């Protein structure tokens, strides 16, 4: 079998004179010369596309990745247990040689290789790479302007236009990424990536399944739903309706599976008493957790000062996220506060912090809201990003798991009601939170993704004949190189100086053309 594959293998090496890439290979059969396997026949590669605009998209991708790893471990364990039992039975009924042939005939579950890539940071060019970095400053310094932009662009035609403008700055990068990773499936966890990725897959004639995992609860942007995707995972029924109404996608392709949060939120954890002791907290004093999201946005500074001035009988856990300025400001007033406070930056142990707490004060980020629900925490919203998080306020209030505190007085009053000994409001909010939560959403989404992969007894995409032949991929790569290096006849800018361009242009008698891009 290996000899046959080696005889039919084709390895194309493209040496592209790029400042970022040196060389890469395109796999048609999967074996290098000499028989060294480039890809495993049973390995399945999953490529997650994200952008670090806030921490929510990477957190969602990590959650699904961890869930898939755990599902794979369980699958492998069950297979080995089954093989051990069946081989023991075979030994009792037959010879050892027959038992060996029986075990060799069984196919092991596939191994999963997972890549999580920030497309804009790693594979786009200036100015697109820099534009995406403006999200954090925008939501802190001019949230209302960001909200107006969000609403103005929430149309399919507007998304298509914006995609066309950004296409020249990411097209080649996405092409290089796909050919280097060779994914069996691509999963997007960011709205801005979807339309351009679908275009690249169509241009390359690659039948790679493409799924979108939506991480907005209610205010779902049209950019999430690029036509032609193999499936769309949404967290709520409201998000499903948005997909059907705004873009008109096939209802059969939309699955309501919840918001992916880390699998640790679905596992057993230490008791509240043990966690508080571990965090250095007082055992009998109520704990208020204040979280601003990955970018540290939200009115956390004002909230901390209000709770302190009210001298509430509570202790604070404050997570400032990546907002170094907020962290510094809180650190400066720490000794002046009238309540105990533990201050953190960006944290990875949110399940422990939440399970140690009695209530959470946070901006209306969808990930943090769903994590709080999984821990049965009442929610007090102290801020939100206009546009993408506006609908989350209604989600929290209509399900009676929390409120939006419009000012410091409302925040303090709500905390007093919740922290009252034997508070019926606290008990009711906790019950509603647990009823609404879906702590195993990452596992459900992971199983949905795995369901789009080839069966263990089938070859992966890059071992089949379904991908374009080598000549077509080479032609496409050369055209991308041509578009990158040479200035268009009208408008546009080149990566070369004017003299270098004129010198090369004089040598180029004919323009390169290929039918691949139509």
Protein Blocks (a to p, Z undefined) as FASTA:
>chain_A
ZZmmmmmpccddddddbfkbmbdcddfkopaehiiafbdfkbccdddddddedjklmmmm
mmmmmmmmmmmmmmmmmmmmmmmmmmmmmmmmmcfklmmmmmmmpccddddddddddfkl
mmpccfklmmmmmmmmmmmmmmmlmmmmmmmmmcfklmmmmmmmmmmmmmmmmmmmmmmn
opabdcdfbfklmmmmmmmmmmnopacdcddddfbfklpcfklmcghiabdcdfbfklmm
mmmmmnopafklpccebjaddfklmpccddfklmmmmnopafklccddddebjnopajfl
mmmmmmmmnopabdddddebjalklmmmmmmmmmmpcbdcddddddfklmmmmmmpmbdc
ddfbfklmmmmmmnopacddfbdcehjlmmmmmmmmmnopaccdfbfklmmmmmmmmmpg
hiaklmmmmmmmmmmpcfklmmmmmmmmmmmpccfkbccfklmckbccfklmmmmmmmmm
mmmmpccfegcidfbdfklmmmmmmmmmbccddfklZZ
